[in-house]
Structure formats: structure tokens, C-alpha cells
């Protein structure tokens, strides 16, 4: 009897130890993930035929890459009117994907071809190609290197000149792998990513791969606008405005937004917003 009681005490102590370790694990995992939503400042027309894959803001202009074979393009857009000012189509065999700016050039991924097209920023003249293994989904540049997604839970870091793989990080959301990472935007040492087939954008710490914020971007389009559209995709940060531009594949509108705490979501949009 004494032995059994001691055994029970040992089991209870062990279970308490497990609980303590679990609590410690939560503490060690970092701060809680922020829950944010979108505050719309402006709604801008967007080409409803554009299968948006990448979005970049630079010196007052938006740059967009689109997908689908035979329709994949890189475009320059007026962010105030949504007017396409210049566009160049890539060869018909390629399915365009994510887009990033590095200096005076744009780099556009392709889905399965293992090639990225390099364009001059002004006239979109072809400057060359870069190669990589696997699928290309999203791309951004953090000022030192490219960050690339392939639809998995991993982000790859690539050399600015050679596009050589420098390393990878696994992305986790509250300790669990977060797959289907799509379009990317590098902002002030953090990475914003669309999650494929979700109306969600996540903010990621590139050092640890931990999701530090989840942004609910649902309900941006009106019901009549939602017919025939595809998924939310496309994030571009405008530092001089301190705002983001977001849109989606085949969306008829683009939105200039800030990401705010969900408790502030009841604050009305500006008069010309939606």
C-alpha cells in the first residue's frame, strides 16, 4: 500500500512537472500573436482581368505581376486611379508569379519553370534571368537579400545578385507549421504574407519564423463585386504614406489600408473609403 501511494505521488509530481514545462513552453514561445484588421482609407479601381501574383510600391507608383500562361505580365499602375501606365508580357510558356524590387530592377518569379525574369524599373527592358529549384510563389527584398515562398511553410533567403539559396526558415503560427505562404512584402525587418485561400495576412519574424500578427482582411469587396473573383493576393507597402495597398486575383478593386487592432475596427473609414 505504501509503495502504491508513493507511486501515485510520483505520477502526480511528474504530471505537475509536465504542466509546468508546458506553461514554461508557452512563455518561451514569445509574446501572443496580435489580432489585427484592415482600416480602409481609399478604394481604387483594379483591372478585373489581372490575376495578381505580386505587388510593389516604389516612388509613387505600383508595380504588379500577373499570372496565367499567355497572360502573365509586369505592369506599372497609378495608385490614385488604378490606371495601367505600362505593361510587358512574358513569353506564353511561363506562368508569372511574385514580384520584388531590388534597386533599379524588378524580379518576377515563374511558377514551375525555375526561372525569374529581371526587368529594368523604368521601361521594363529585359535584363536577364535568374534560376532556382522548385516552385516560385511570392517574393520580396529586405534591402539585403530576396525572401521567397513556394507555397509551403518555408521561406527561402536568396542572394541579391546570384539568387543562390542562403538559408531557410520554417514559419509557425502559435507553434504549428503555417503552410500555403503566398505573396510577400518585406517591411522594416518583418515579412507580411498572404496565406493562400484565406482572407488572412500574417506578419512574420524572419529570424525565428514566428507569426507575430494575423490580419483579418475579409469583407473588403461588396457582394456584387465578389462574383467571379479569386483569392486575396497582393501586398505593397507605401512608406511615405505609411499605408498598405492590398488586392486579389481578378479583383475589381484595390484598397489602401492600415492594419489596426481589432478593437479599433469599429472606427469608420475615411469619407472616400469603403
C-alpha positions in Angstrom: 0.0 0.0 0.0 2.8 2.4 0.9 4.5 1.6 -2.4 1.4 2.3 -4.4 0.8 5.7 -2.6 4.4 6.7 -3.3 3.9 5.6 -6.9 0.8 7.8 -7.1 2.7 10.7 -5.6 5.5 10.3 -8.2 2.9 10.2 -11.0 1.2 13.4 -9.7 4.6 15.1 -9.3 5.5 14.0 -12.9 2.2 15.3 -14.2 2.7 18.6 -12.4 6.1 18.8 -14.0 4.6 18.3 -17.4 2.2 21.2 -16.7 5.0 23.4 -15.5 7.0 22.6 -18.6 4.0 23.3 -20.9 3.5 26.7 -19.2 7.1 27.5 -19.5 7.0 26.5 -23.1 4.2 29.0 -23.8 6.3 31.7 -22.1 9.3 30.8 -24.1 7.4 30.9 -27.4 7.3 34.6 -27.2 4.5 37.2 -27.0 1.0 36.5 -28.0 0.1 36.8 -31.7 -1.6 40.2 -32.4 -5.1 40.1 -33.9 -5.4 43.0 -36.4 -7.9 44.0 -39.1 -7.9 46.4 -42.0 -8.9 50.1 -41.9 -9.7 51.2 -45.4 -8.6 54.7 -46.4 -9.3 54.5 -50.1 -10.8 52.1 -52.7 -9.2 52.2 -56.1 -10.2 50.6 -59.4 -8.3 47.5 -60.3 -8.2 45.6 -63.6 -10.7 42.6 -63.0 -8.8 40.6 -65.6 -5.5 40.8 -63.6 -4.6 37.5 -61.9 -2.5 39.3 -59.3 0.6 37.5 -58.2 2.9 40.2 -56.8 2.6 43.9 -55.8 5.3 46.5 -55.2 5.2 50.2 -54.3 8.1 52.4 -55.3 8.4 56.2 -55.7 4.7 56.9 -56.1 3.9 54.0 -58.4 2.6 50.5 -58.0 4.2 47.6 -59.9 2.2 44.4 -60.3 2.9 40.9 -61.7 0.1 38.8 -63.1 -0.2 35.1 -63.8 -1.8 32.6 -66.2 0.0 31.2 -69.2 -0.2 33.6 -72.2 -1.5 36.4 -69.9 1.4 36.9 -67.5 2.6 40.5 -67.3 4.5 43.0 -65.3 2.7 46.4 -65.0 3.2 49.9 -63.7 0.0 51.4 -62.1 -1.1 54.8 -61.0 -2.0 54.2 -57.3 -4.5 57.0 -57.3 -6.6 56.0 -60.3 -5.7 52.3 -60.9 -4.7 53.1 -64.5 -2.2 50.8 -66.0 0.5 53.1 -67.4 2.9 50.5 -68.9 2.9 46.7 -69.2 5.1 44.0 -70.7 4.0 40.4 -71.3 6.4 37.5 -70.6 6.7 34.5 -73.1 3.5 32.5 -73.3 5.0 29.3 -71.9 5.6 30.9 -68.5 3.1 31.4 -65.6 4.0 34.6 -63.8 4.3 34.7 -60.0 5.6 37.0 -57.3 7.4 40.3 -57.9 10.1 42.2 -56.0 12.2 45.4 -56.5 15.9 45.4 -55.9 17.4 48.8 -56.7 16.5 49.8 -60.3 15.3 46.4 -61.3 12.2 44.2 -60.9 12.4 40.4 -60.5 9.4 38.3 -61.4 9.2 34.7 -60.4 7.5 32.0 -62.5 5.6 29.1 -61.1 7.1 25.8 -62.3 9.8 26.9 -64.8 12.6 27.6 -62.2 13.3 30.9 -63.8 12.9 34.5 -62.7 12.7 37.4 -65.2 14.7 40.5 -64.5 13.3 43.8 -65.8 14.6 47.4 -65.7 12.4 49.5 -63.5 11.7 52.3 -65.9 10.9 50.7 -69.3 10.7 47.0 -68.3 13.5 46.2 -70.6 14.6 42.5 -70.1 18.0 42.5 -68.2 18.3 38.7 -67.8 17.1 35.7 -65.9 17.8 34.1 -62.6 17.3 30.4 -61.8 16.1 28.4 -58.8 14.8 24.9 -57.9 11.2 24.2 -57.0 8.1 26.4 -57.4 8.0 30.1 -57.3 5.2 31.8 -55.4 5.9 35.1 -53.5 9.0 37.3 -53.5 10.2 40.4 -51.7 13.5 42.1 -51.0 14.5 43.2 -47.5 17.3 45.5 -48.6 20.0 42.9 -48.4 18.5 39.7 -49.9 15.5 38.2 -51.5 12.8 36.4 -49.5 10.9 33.8 -51.4 7.9 31.5 -50.8 7.0 28.3 -52.6 3.5 27.5 -51.1 4.9 25.5 -48.2 5.6 26.7 -44.6 9.2 27.7 -45.5 10.7 31.0 -46.6 13.9 30.9 -48.5 16.6 33.7 -48.4 18.4 34.3 -51.7 21.4 36.3 -52.7 20.6 39.6 -54.5 22.9 39.0 -57.4 23.2 35.3 -58.0 19.8 34.2 -56.5 21.8 31.5 -54.7 20.0 29.9 -51.7 21.4 31.4 -48.5 19.1 29.7 -46.0 15.6 28.9 -45.0 13.2 29.4 -42.0 10.1 27.4 -41.1 7.1 29.6 -40.4 5.0 28.7 -37.4 1.7 30.1 -36.1 1.4 29.6 -32.3 3.9 26.7 -32.6 2.3 25.0 -35.6 3.6 25.0 -39.2 1.8 27.5 -41.4 1.8 26.3 -45.0 0.5 27.9 -48.2 2.5 31.1 -47.8 2.0 33.1 -51.0 2.7 36.8 -51.9 5.2 38.5 -49.7 6.1 42.1 -48.7 9.3 43.0 -46.7 8.7 45.9 -44.3 11.1 47.2 -41.7 12.7 43.9 -40.8 9.4 41.9 -40.9 7.6 40.0 -43.6 4.0 40.2 -44.5 2.5 37.2 -46.3 -0.8 36.3 -47.9 -2.0 32.8 -46.9 -3.4 31.0 -50.0 -7.2 30.6 -50.0 -7.6 32.6 -46.8 -8.7 36.2 -46.3 -5.7 36.5 -43.9 -2.4 38.2 -44.0 0.3 37.3 -41.5 3.3 39.2 -40.2 6.4 37.1 -39.7 9.6 37.5 -37.8 12.2 36.4 -40.4 14.7 35.3 -37.8 12.5 32.9 -35.9 9.8 32.3 -38.5 7.2 33.0 -35.8 3.9 34.7 -36.8 3.7 37.9 -34.7 0.3 39.1 -36.1 -2.7 37.9 -38.0 -4.6 40.4 -40.1 -8.2 39.7 -41.0 -8.8 41.1 -44.5 -12.2 39.6 -45.1 -15.2 41.5 -46.4 -13.3 44.1 -48.4 -15.4 43.5 -51.6 -19.1 44.1 -51.8 -21.3 41.1 -52.6 -21.8 42.2 -56.2 -18.1 42.6 -56.7 -17.2 39.2 -55.3 -18.8 37.2 -58.1 -16.1 35.5 -60.3 -13.1 36.7 -58.2 -10.3 34.6 -56.9 -8.3 34.8 -53.7 -6.9 37.7 -51.8 -3.3 38.2 -53.0 -1.1 41.2 -53.3 0.5 43.4 -50.6 2.6 46.5 -51.2 3.8 49.0 -48.5 4.0 52.7 -49.3 6.4 54.1 -46.6 5.7 57.8 -47.4 2.0 57.2 -46.8 2.6 54.6 -44.0 -0.1 52.5 -45.6 -0.5 49.2 -47.5 -2.1 48.5 -50.8 -3.9 45.1 -51.0 -5.9 43.4 -53.7 -6.7 40.0 -55.1 -6.7 37.8 -58.2 -9.3 39.1 -60.6 -10.5 41.7 -58.1 -12.2 44.8 -59.5 -10.8 46.9 -56.7 -7.6 47.6 -54.7 -7.6 49.0 -51.2 -5.3 51.5 -49.4 -5.3 50.4 -45.8 -3.7 50.4 -42.5 -3.6 47.4 -40.2 -5.2 48.2 -36.8 -6.1 46.4 -33.6 -9.4 44.6 -33.9 -10.8 46.6 -31.1 -10.4 49.7 -33.3 -12.3 48.0 -36.2 -15.4 50.0 -35.4 -13.7 53.2 -36.4 -15.3 54.4 -39.7 -13.2 54.6 -42.8 -12.3 58.0 -44.3 -15.1 59.6 -46.4 -13.6 58.4 -49.7 -13.0 54.9 -48.4 -15.2 51.8 -48.3 
